[in-house]
Structure formats: structure tokens, C-alpha cells
Amino acid sequence: MEVEQLLQFIREKTAGRKWDAETCLRVGAELAVKVNSVSNLSGSEKKKLIVDLILQVLKEAEEKEKQGKSDTTAITERYDQLEKTVKDVLPTSLELIVSASRGKLDLKKVKPSVWMRYCSCFVKSVVTVLVSQKVISEEIGKKVTDTTEAVEEKAGTALDAYVASKEEESSAPAVVENPAAVALQIREVASAESSNQESKE
């Protein structure tokens, strides 16, 4: 299948839809089915092709949305977040889909930071919808998104380190012994980050 045909496939799938995190992941999964039929590419090359194609159509959508607008700051910020989703979250999503289809998906082996990225992705998707529906203001939406990203980065790294330390202590699969304590740490990170955001304003 030619690259232009794949690009056209993405354009058709997203025609009339606003780009958000859910759209990126959904189109990525659908595109993977098409790209999978390309036999002369390795798995990593197929994954890179999918990411590159979606980023190209994202850029087209961003430029189209900016046409005729004098202030495009909010649009740029939204597409920057979507680009991050495509680069960071989509490849992992595709790996999980492939593993699941082959019956090799072991949820215990998925890093906590990956789950944090998924949670962050879905939260930001919900925020985008709420802002577009005028349920919350863009200012509140940005605060929630910024806090979510900070929590994703800090809590994901902390949880990965915790699991790694437990795996070093024992050859048995790492288990979070006190989920409530971990949840409390995550809330503390979120609260601290929220306070930092407010103090900057």
C-alpha cells in the first residue's frame, strides 16, 4: 500500500472530527491493520511509519485550524500535546495490541509509567471535550492538563523505581504491597504541583 493511500485513509477517518487523544489512538490502531499488510517492513519500521503518517496529518489539521485566526496559541498548545501522545503513547498502545492479539499480553509486565501515560492521555482527552463543550473554561482545562502531565511524569518515574527496587529484592514478580500508600503519594504529587501552578499565576 502506497504512503499517499495511507495518508488518505487517515484523512477520511478523521474527516469532520476534532483531533484529540482518543482520535490519535483509535486511528493509530486502525492504521496498524493497514500497515500490517506491508510485508517488507519490520515491526519497529511499521510502528515508526504509523507514527510518522499520523504526525503528518496532524500537522495538516493544525495548519488548517489556524487559517484566518490571529491568536493561535491555544491551537498550538493542543496540537503539541497531541503530538506528544502520538510519539509517546501510541507506540506503546500498538505494542500492547500486538501482544494481546498473539496471546502474549502480561499486564504485570507493563511498567507503571505506561499505565500513568494511559491515565494521563484519557484525562486530557476528557478535558479537551469539556473545554470544547464549554463545560469548563480553557484556563481551568489548561491547569488540569498541566497538573496531569506533571503527575504522569513524577509519579510514573517514582512507581517505576519502586517496582524496580522490589524486583531487585526478589526474583518473584513485584507487587505493590500498599496500594493506598502509593495512591497517597500520587495525590501528594498532584496537590504539590497544583499549588506550584497557582503560585506561578
MIMIFI-433200 format. One line per 10 residues: number of its first residue (from 1); their letters; for each residue x negated, y, z negated of N, C-alpha, C. Coordinates in Angstrom, 1 decimal, padded with zeros to 4 digits. Example, Ala and Ser with C-alpha at 12.3 -4.5 7.8 and 13.67 -1.06 7.14 Angstrom:
<sites>
1	AS	-013.2 -005.7 -007.8 -012.3 -004.5 -007.8 -013.2 -003.3 -007.8 ~ -012.8 -002.2 -007.1 -013.7 -001.1 -007.1 -012.9 000.0 -007.9
</sites>
This chain:
<sites>
1	MEVEQLLQFI	-000.8 -001.2 000.0 000.0 000.0 000.0 -000.9 001.2 000.0 ~ -000.6 002.2 000.9 -001.4 003.4 001.0 -001.2 004.3 -000.2 ~ -002.2 005.2 -000.5 -002.1 006.1 -001.6 -000.9 007.1 -001.4 ~ -000.7 007.6 -000.2 000.4 008.5 000.1 001.7 007.9 -000.2 ~ 001.9 006.6 000.1 003.1 005.9 -000.2 003.3 005.8 -001.7 ~ 002.3 005.6 -002.5 002.4 005.5 -003.9 002.7 006.9 -004.5 ~ 002.1 007.9 -003.9 002.4 009.3 -004.4 003.9 009.6 -004.1 ~ 004.4 009.2 -002.9 005.8 009.4 -002.6 006.7 008.7 -003.5 ~ 006.3 007.5 -003.9 007.1 006.7 -004.8 007.2 007.4 -006.2 ~ 006.2 008.0 -006.6 006.2 008.8 -007.9 007.1 010.0 -007.7
11	REKTAGRKWD	007.0 010.7 -006.6 007.8 011.9 -006.4 009.3 011.6 -006.4 ~ 009.6 010.5 -005.7 011.0 010.0 -005.6 011.6 009.6 -007.0 ~ 010.7 009.0 -007.8 011.2 008.5 -009.1 011.4 009.7 -010.1 ~ 010.7 010.8 -009.8 010.8 011.9 -010.8 011.5 013.1 -010.2 ~ 012.1 012.9 -009.0 012.9 014.0 -008.4 014.0 014.4 -009.2 ~ 014.2 015.7 -009.5 015.3 016.1 -010.3 015.1 015.9 -011.8 ~ 014.0 015.3 -012.2 013.8 015.1 -013.7 012.7 016.0 -014.2 ~ 012.9 016.4 -015.4 011.8 017.2 -016.1 010.7 016.2 -016.6 ~ 009.5 016.6 -016.3 008.4 015.8 -016.8 008.3 015.9 -018.3 ~ 008.3 014.7 -019.0 008.0 014.7 -020.4 007.2 013.4 -020.6
21	AETCLRVGAE	006.9 013.1 -021.9 006.0 011.9 -022.2 006.7 010.6 -021.8 ~ 008.0 010.5 -022.0 008.8 009.3 -021.6 008.7 009.1 -020.1 ~ 008.8 010.2 -019.3 008.7 010.1 -017.9 007.4 009.5 -017.5 ~ 006.3 010.0 -018.1 004.9 009.6 -017.8 004.8 008.1 -018.0 ~ 005.3 007.6 -019.1 005.1 006.2 -019.5 006.0 005.3 -018.6 ~ 007.2 005.8 -018.4 008.2 005.0 -017.6 007.7 004.9 -016.1 ~ 007.3 006.0 -015.5 006.8 006.0 -014.1 005.5 005.2 -014.0 ~ 004.7 005.3 -015.1 003.4 004.5 -015.1 003.7 003.0 -015.0 ~ 004.6 002.6 -015.8 005.0 001.1 -015.8 005.5 000.7 -014.5 ~ 006.4 001.5 -013.9 007.0 001.2 -012.6 006.0 001.2 -011.5
31	LAVKVNSVSN	005.0 002.2 -011.6 004.0 002.3 -010.6 003.0 001.1 -010.7 ~ 002.8 000.6 -011.9 001.9 -000.5 -012.1 002.4 -001.8 -011.3 ~ 003.7 -001.9 -011.2 004.2 -003.1 -010.4 003.8 -003.0 -009.0 ~ 003.9 -001.7 -008.4 003.5 -001.5 -007.0 002.0 -001.7 -006.8 ~ 001.2 -001.1 -007.7 -000.2 -001.2 -007.6 -000.8 -002.6 -007.8 ~ -000.1 -003.4 -008.6 -000.5 -004.7 -008.9 -000.6 -005.6 -007.6 ~ 000.1 -005.2 -006.6 000.1 -005.9 -005.3 -001.2 -005.6 -004.5 ~ -001.9 -004.6 -004.9 -003.2 -004.3 -004.2 -004.3 -005.3 -004.7 ~ -004.6 -006.2 -003.8 -005.5 -007.3 -004.2 -007.0 -007.0 -004.3 ~ -007.4 -006.0 -003.6 -008.9 -005.7 -003.6 -009.3 -004.8 -004.7
41	LSGSEKKKLI	-008.5 -004.6 -005.7 -008.9 -003.7 -006.9 -008.9 -004.6 -008.1 ~ -009.9 -004.2 -009.0 -009.9 -004.9 -010.3 -008.9 -004.3 -011.2 ~ -008.7 -004.9 -012.4 -007.7 -004.4 -013.3 -008.0 -003.0 -013.8 ~ -009.2 -002.7 -014.1 -009.6 -001.3 -014.5 -009.4 -000.3 -013.4 ~ -009.7 -000.8 -012.2 -009.6 000.1 -011.0 -008.1 000.4 -010.7 ~ -007.2 -000.6 -010.9 -005.8 -000.3 -010.8 -005.3 000.6 -011.8 ~ -005.8 000.5 -013.0 -005.4 001.4 -014.1 -005.8 002.8 -013.8 ~ -007.0 003.0 -013.3 -007.5 004.3 -013.0 -006.7 004.9 -011.9 ~ -006.4 004.1 -010.9 -005.6 004.6 -009.7 -004.2 005.1 -010.2 ~ -003.6 004.3 -011.1 -002.3 004.8 -011.6 -002.4 006.1 -012.3
51	VDLILQVLKE	-003.4 006.2 -013.2 -003.6 007.5 -013.9 -003.8 008.6 -013.0 ~ -004.7 008.4 -012.0 -005.1 009.5 -011.1 -003.9 009.9 -010.2 ~ -003.1 009.0 -009.8 -001.9 009.3 -009.0 -000.9 010.1 -009.8 ~ -000.6 009.7 -011.0 000.3 010.4 -011.8 -000.2 011.8 -012.2 ~ -001.5 012.0 -012.4 -002.1 013.3 -012.7 -001.9 014.2 -011.5 ~ -002.1 013.6 -010.3 -001.9 014.4 -009.1 -000.5 015.0 -008.9 ~ 000.5 014.1 -009.1 001.9 014.5 -009.0 002.2 015.5 -010.1 ~ 001.7 015.3 -011.3 001.9 016.2 -012.4 001.4 017.6 -012.1 ~ 000.2 017.7 -011.5 -000.3 019.0 -011.1 000.6 019.7 -010.1 ~ 001.1 018.9 -009.1 002.1 019.4 -008.1 003.3 020.0 -008.8
61	AEEKEKQGKS	003.8 019.2 -009.8 005.0 019.6 -010.5 004.8 020.9 -011.4 ~ 003.6 021.0 -012.0 003.2 022.2 -012.7 003.1 023.4 -011.9 ~ 002.5 023.3 -010.7 002.4 024.4 -009.8 003.8 024.9 -009.3 ~ 004.6 023.9 -009.0 006.0 024.2 -008.6 006.8 025.0 -009.6 ~ 006.6 024.5 -010.9 007.4 025.1 -012.0 006.9 026.5 -012.3 ~ 005.6 026.8 -012.0 005.0 028.1 -012.3 005.4 029.1 -011.2 ~ 005.8 028.7 -010.1 006.1 029.6 -009.0 007.2 030.7 -009.4 ~ 006.8 031.9 -009.1 007.8 033.0 -009.4 007.9 033.4 -010.9 ~ 007.1 032.8 -011.7 007.1 033.2 -013.2 005.8 034.0 -013.5 ~ 006.0 035.1 -014.3 004.9 035.9 -014.7 004.1 035.3 -015.9
71	DTTAITERYD	004.9 034.8 -016.9 004.2 034.2 -018.0 004.4 032.7 -017.9 ~ 003.2 032.0 -017.7 003.3 030.5 -017.5 002.5 029.8 -018.7 ~ 002.3 030.5 -019.8 001.5 029.9 -020.9 002.2 028.7 -021.4 ~ 003.5 028.7 -021.7 004.2 027.6 -022.2 004.2 026.4 -021.3 ~ 004.3 026.7 -020.0 004.3 025.6 -019.0 002.9 025.0 -019.0 ~ 001.9 025.8 -019.0 000.5 025.2 -019.0 000.3 024.3 -020.2 ~ 000.7 024.8 -021.4 000.6 024.0 -022.6 001.3 022.7 -022.5 ~ 002.5 022.7 -022.0 003.3 021.5 -021.9 002.7 020.5 -021.0 ~ 002.2 021.0 -019.8 001.5 020.0 -018.9 000.2 019.6 -019.4 ~ -000.5 020.4 -020.2 -001.8 019.9 -020.8 -001.5 018.7 -021.7
81	QLEKTVKDVL	-000.4 018.8 -022.5 000.0 017.7 -023.4 000.3 016.5 -022.6 ~ 001.1 016.7 -021.5 001.4 015.5 -020.6 000.2 014.9 -020.0 ~ -000.7 015.7 -019.6 -002.0 015.2 -019.0 -002.7 014.3 -020.1 ~ -002.7 014.8 -021.3 -003.3 014.0 -022.4 -002.6 012.7 -022.6 ~ -001.3 012.7 -022.5 -000.5 011.5 -022.6 -000.9 010.5 -021.5 ~ -001.0 011.0 -020.3 -001.3 010.1 -019.2 -002.7 009.5 -019.3 ~ -003.7 010.4 -019.8 -005.1 009.9 -019.9 -005.3 009.0 -021.1 ~ -004.6 009.3 -022.2 -004.9 008.6 -023.5 -004.0 007.5 -023.8 ~ -002.7 007.7 -023.6 -001.7 006.8 -024.0 -001.3 005.8 -022.9 ~ -001.2 006.2 -021.7 -000.7 005.4 -020.6 -001.6 004.2 -020.3
91	PTSLELIVSA	-002.9 004.3 -020.3 -003.8 003.1 -020.1 -003.5 002.0 -021.1 ~ -003.4 002.5 -022.4 -003.1 001.5 -023.5 -001.8 000.8 -023.3 ~ -000.8 001.6 -022.8 000.5 001.1 -022.6 000.5 000.0 -021.5 ~ -000.3 000.3 -020.4 -000.4 -000.7 -019.3 -001.1 -002.0 -019.8 ~ -002.1 -001.8 -020.7 -002.8 -003.0 -021.2 -001.8 -003.8 -022.0 ~ -001.0 -003.2 -022.8 000.0 -003.9 -023.7 001.0 -004.6 -022.8 ~ 001.4 -004.0 -021.7 002.4 -004.5 -020.8 001.9 -005.8 -020.1 ~ 000.6 -005.7 -019.7 000.0 -006.8 -019.0 -000.2 -008.0 -020.0 ~ -000.7 -007.7 -021.2 -000.9 -008.7 -022.3 000.5 -009.4 -022.6 ~ 001.5 -008.6 -022.7 002.8 -009.1 -023.1 003.3 -010.0 -021.9
101	SRGKLDLKKV	003.1 -009.6 -020.7 003.6 -010.4 -019.5 002.8 -011.7 -019.4 ~ 001.6 -011.8 -020.0 000.8 -013.0 -020.0 000.9 -013.8 -021.3 ~ 001.8 -013.3 -022.2 002.0 -014.0 -023.4 000.8 -013.9 -024.4 ~ 000.0 -012.9 -024.2 -001.2 -012.7 -025.0 -001.2 -011.6 -025.9 ~ 000.0 -011.0 -026.1 000.1 -009.8 -027.0 000.1 -010.2 -028.4 ~ -000.9 -009.8 -029.2 -001.0 -010.0 -030.6 -001.0 -008.6 -031.3 ~ 000.2 -008.3 -031.8 000.4 -007.0 -032.4 -000.6 -006.7 -033.5 ~ -001.1 -007.7 -034.2 -002.0 -007.5 -035.3 -003.4 -007.0 -034.8 ~ -003.6 -007.2 -033.5 -004.9 -006.7 -033.0 -004.9 -005.3 -032.4 ~ -003.7 -004.7 -032.4 -003.6 -003.4 -031.8 -004.0 -002.4 -032.9
111	KPSVWMRYCS	-005.0 -001.5 -032.6 -005.5 -000.6 -033.6 -004.4 000.3 -034.1 ~ -004.5 000.7 -035.4 -003.6 001.7 -036.0 -003.5 003.0 -035.2 ~ -004.7 003.4 -034.7 -004.7 004.7 -033.9 -003.9 004.6 -032.7 ~ -003.8 003.4 -032.1 -002.9 003.2 -030.9 -001.5 003.4 -031.3 ~ -001.1 002.8 -032.4 000.3 003.0 -032.9 000.6 004.5 -033.2 ~ -000.4 005.1 -033.8 -000.3 006.6 -034.1 -000.1 007.4 -032.8 ~ -000.8 007.0 -031.7 -000.6 007.7 -030.4 000.8 007.5 -029.9 ~ 001.3 006.2 -030.0 002.6 006.0 -029.6 003.6 006.8 -030.3 ~ 003.5 006.8 -031.7 004.4 007.6 -032.5 004.4 009.1 -032.1 ~ 003.2 009.6 -032.0 003.0 011.0 -031.6 003.6 011.3 -030.3
121	CFVKSVVTVL	003.4 010.4 -029.3 004.0 010.5 -028.0 005.5 010.7 -028.0 ~ 006.1 009.8 -028.8 007.6 009.8 -028.9 008.1 011.0 -029.6 ~ 007.4 011.4 -030.7 007.8 012.6 -031.4 007.7 013.8 -030.5 ~ 006.6 014.0 -029.7 006.5 015.1 -028.8 007.6 015.1 -027.7 ~ 007.9 013.9 -027.3 009.0 013.7 -026.3 010.3 014.2 -026.8 ~ 010.6 013.9 -028.0 011.8 014.3 -028.7 011.8 015.8 -028.8 ~ 010.7 016.4 -029.3 010.6 017.8 -029.4 010.8 018.5 -028.1 ~ 010.3 018.0 -027.0 010.5 018.6 -025.7 011.9 018.7 -025.3 ~ 012.6 017.6 -025.6 014.1 017.5 -025.3 014.8 018.6 -026.2 ~ 014.5 018.6 -027.5 015.2 019.5 -028.4 015.0 021.0 -028.0
131	VSQKVISEEI	013.8 021.3 -027.6 013.5 022.7 -027.1 014.3 023.0 -025.9 ~ 014.2 022.0 -024.9 014.9 022.3 -023.6 016.4 022.4 -023.8 ~ 017.0 021.7 -024.8 018.4 021.8 -025.1 018.8 023.0 -026.0 ~ 017.7 023.8 -026.4 017.9 024.9 -027.3 018.4 024.6 -028.7 ~ 018.1 023.3 -029.1 018.4 022.9 -030.5 017.4 023.5 -031.5 ~ 016.2 023.6 -031.0 015.1 024.2 -031.8 014.4 025.2 -030.9 ~ 013.8 026.2 -031.6 013.1 027.2 -030.8 011.7 026.7 -030.3 ~ 011.1 027.3 -029.3 009.8 026.9 -028.8 008.8 027.1 -029.9 ~ 008.9 028.1 -030.7 008.0 028.3 -031.8 007.9 027.1 -032.7 ~ 009.1 026.7 -033.2 009.2 025.5 -034.1 008.7 024.3 -033.4
141	GKKVTDTTEA	009.1 024.1 -032.1 008.6 023.0 -031.3 007.1 022.9 -031.2 ~ 006.5 024.0 -031.1 005.0 024.1 -031.0 004.4 023.7 -032.3 ~ 005.0 024.2 -033.4 004.5 023.9 -034.8 004.5 022.4 -035.0 ~ 005.7 021.8 -034.6 005.8 020.3 -034.8 004.8 019.5 -034.0 ~ 004.7 020.0 -032.7 003.8 019.3 -031.8 002.3 019.4 -032.3 ~ 001.9 020.6 -032.7 000.5 020.8 -033.2 000.3 019.9 -034.4 ~ 001.2 019.9 -035.4 001.1 019.1 -036.6 001.0 017.6 -036.2 ~ 001.9 017.2 -035.3 001.9 015.8 -034.9 000.6 015.4 -034.3 ~ 000.0 016.2 -033.5 -001.3 015.9 -032.9 -002.4 015.8 -033.9 ~ -002.4 016.7 -034.9 -003.4 016.7 -035.9 -003.3 015.4 -036.8
151	VEEKAGTALD	-002.0 015.1 -037.1 -001.8 013.9 -037.9 -002.2 012.6 -037.1 ~ -001.9 012.6 -035.8 -002.3 011.5 -035.0 -003.8 011.3 -035.0 ~ -004.5 012.4 -034.9 -006.0 012.2 -034.8 -006.6 011.8 -036.1 ~ -006.2 012.6 -037.2 -006.8 012.3 -038.5 -006.3 011.0 -039.1 ~ -005.0 010.8 -039.1 -004.5 009.5 -039.7 -004.9 008.3 -038.9 ~ -004.9 008.4 -037.6 -005.3 007.3 -036.8 -006.8 006.9 -037.0 ~ -007.6 007.9 -037.1 -009.1 007.6 -037.4 -009.2 007.0 -038.8 ~ -008.5 007.6 -039.8 -008.6 007.0 -041.1 -008.1 005.6 -041.2 ~ -007.0 005.3 -040.6 -006.5 004.0 -040.6 -007.4 003.0 -039.9 ~ -008.0 003.4 -038.8 -008.9 002.5 -038.1 -010.1 002.2 -039.0
161	AYVASKEEES	-010.6 003.2 -039.7 -011.7 003.0 -040.6 -011.4 002.0 -041.7 ~ -010.1 002.2 -042.2 -009.7 001.4 -043.3 -009.6 -000.1 -042.9 ~ -009.0 -000.3 -041.7 -008.8 -001.7 -041.2 -010.2 -002.3 -040.9 ~ -011.1 -001.5 -040.3 -012.5 -002.0 -040.0 -013.2 -002.4 -041.3 ~ -013.0 -001.6 -042.4 -013.7 -001.9 -043.6 -013.2 -003.2 -044.2 ~ -011.9 -003.5 -044.1 -011.2 -004.7 -044.6 -011.7 -005.9 -043.8 ~ -011.9 -005.7 -042.5 -012.4 -006.8 -041.6 -013.8 -007.2 -042.0 ~ -014.6 -006.2 -042.4 -016.0 -006.5 -042.8 -016.0 -007.3 -044.1 ~ -015.0 -007.0 -045.0 -015.0 -007.7 -046.3 -014.5 -009.1 -046.1 ~ -013.7 -009.4 -045.1 -013.2 -010.7 -045.0 -013.1 -011.1 -043.5
171	SAPAVVENPA	-013.2 -012.3 -043.2 -013.1 -012.7 -041.8 -011.6 -012.9 -041.4 ~ -010.7 -012.9 -042.5 -009.3 -013.0 -042.2 -008.8 -011.7 -041.6 ~ -007.7 -011.8 -040.9 -007.1 -010.6 -040.3 -006.8 -009.5 -041.3 ~ -007.2 -008.3 -041.0 -006.9 -007.2 -042.0 -005.5 -006.9 -042.2 ~ -005.1 -006.7 -043.4 -003.7 -006.4 -043.8 -003.7 -005.2 -044.7 ~ -002.8 -004.3 -044.4 -002.7 -003.1 -045.3 -002.1 -003.5 -046.6 ~ -002.9 -003.5 -047.7 -002.4 -004.1 -048.9 -001.3 -003.2 -049.6 ~ -001.4 -001.9 -049.3 -000.5 -001.0 -050.0 000.0 000.0 -048.9 ~ 001.1 -000.4 -048.2 001.6 000.5 -047.1 002.1 001.8 -047.7 ~ 002.6 001.8 -048.9 003.1 003.0 -049.5 002.0 004.0 -049.7
181	AVALQIREVA	000.8 003.5 -050.1 -000.3 004.4 -050.3 -000.8 005.0 -048.9 ~ -000.8 004.2 -047.9 -001.1 004.7 -046.6 -000.1 005.7 -046.1 ~ 001.2 005.5 -046.3 002.2 006.4 -045.9 002.0 007.7 -046.6 ~ 001.7 007.6 -047.9 001.5 008.9 -048.7 000.3 009.7 -048.2 ~ -000.8 009.0 -047.8 -001.9 009.7 -047.2 -001.6 010.4 -045.9 ~ -000.8 009.7 -045.1 -000.3 010.3 -043.8 000.5 011.6 -044.1 ~ 001.4 011.5 -045.1 002.3 012.6 -045.4 001.4 013.8 -045.9 ~ 000.3 013.4 -046.7 -000.5 014.5 -047.2 -001.3 015.2 -046.1 ~ -001.7 014.4 -045.1 -002.4 015.0 -043.9 -001.5 015.9 -043.2 ~ -000.2 015.4 -043.0 000.8 016.3 -042.3 001.1 017.5 -043.0
191	SAESSNQESK	001.2 017.4 -044.4 001.5 018.6 -045.2 000.4 019.6 -045.2 ~ -000.9 019.1 -045.3 -002.0 020.0 -045.3 -002.2 020.7 -043.9 ~ -001.9 019.9 -042.9 -002.0 020.5 -041.5 -001.0 021.6 -041.3 ~ 000.2 021.3 -041.8 001.3 022.2 -041.7 001.0 023.5 -042.4 ~ 000.4 023.4 -043.6 000.0 024.6 -044.4 -001.1 025.4 -043.7 ~ -002.0 024.6 -043.0 -003.1 025.3 -042.3 -002.5 026.1 -041.1 ~ -001.5 025.5 -040.4 -000.9 026.2 -039.3 -000.2 027.5 -039.8 ~ 000.5 027.4 -040.9 001.3 028.6 -041.4 000.3 029.6 -041.9 ~ -000.8 029.3 -042.5 -001.8 030.3 -043.0 -002.5 031.0 -041.8 ~ -002.5 030.3 -040.7 -003.1 031.0 -039.5 -002.2 032.0 -038.9
201	E	-000.9 031.9 -039.1 000.0 032.8 -038.5 000.3 034.1 -039.3
</sites>
